[in-house]
Amino acid sequence: MSELIAAVLLACGCVSLAEVADWPPADSYVPKISCQQSDAAERCEQIRADWTGLYADAIAGRIESQRKISFCLSTGCNEGIVVEPVLGCAWRQVIAASHNPEINDTDRTNIDRYCGPRVLDDAGRKAAGDQSQAWLALLGVTP
């Protein structure tokens, strides 16, 4: 499905091949295990069903999807998504730097919570910062 989306975006001229190559495919974040192993199998299945659309919306700059993506990368969303704390933090930094008028105190609090020393060490925070800068460039956001 992600290949189809990329092909459509390339065909319409909406994105260049370089831009598509820089965003990992959405399915690279979906674990290979069954949702039946989750304590919340129905929620796991739902997040997996919604993931490709959420991810596409997030890389298109939609803040609500970015919030959901960052949450799932930080927590796994009932084992529906691979836990990637550095990437979850990076998305939170993207949100904070986006200058979106919808940014609120919860967004700021989540940076402390999911990017702080209880979750990431200094190297993890540096990696998240580097990744967020790369994604901000792809999104066309200047800090």
Summary of the structure (lengths in Angstrom):
residues: 143
radius of gyration: 15.1
end to end distance: 32.5
largest distance: 44.3
contacts: 408
relative contact order: 0.12
helix: 69%
strand: 0%
